[in-house]
Amino acid sequence: CYNRTRQAAITKEILEIVGGAEALASS
């Protein structure tokens, strides 16, 4: 249960970082 929550948080952080990088690249 703890592992799943941790995995979800890590995935969310990665998506935010990738999204920010794509926004910077496209601007």
C-alpha positions in Angstrom: 0.0 0.0 0.0 2.8 2.4 0.9 4.7 1.4 -2.2 1.7 2.2 -4.4 1.3 5.6 -2.9 5.0 6.4 -3.3 4.9 5.2 -6.9 2.0 7.4 -7.7 3.7 10.4 -6.2 6.9 9.8 -8.2 5.0 9.3 -11.4 3.1 12.6 -10.8 6.4 14.4 -10.2 7.9 13.0 -13.4 4.9 14.0 -15.4 5.0 17.5 -14.0 8.8 17.8 -14.8 8.3 16.5 -18.3 5.3 18.8 -18.9 7.3 21.8 -17.7 10.2 20.8 -20.0 7.9 20.5 -23.0 6.3 23.8 -22.2 9.7 25.5 -22.1 10.8 23.8 -25.3 7.7 24.8 -27.2 7.7 28.4 -26.1 
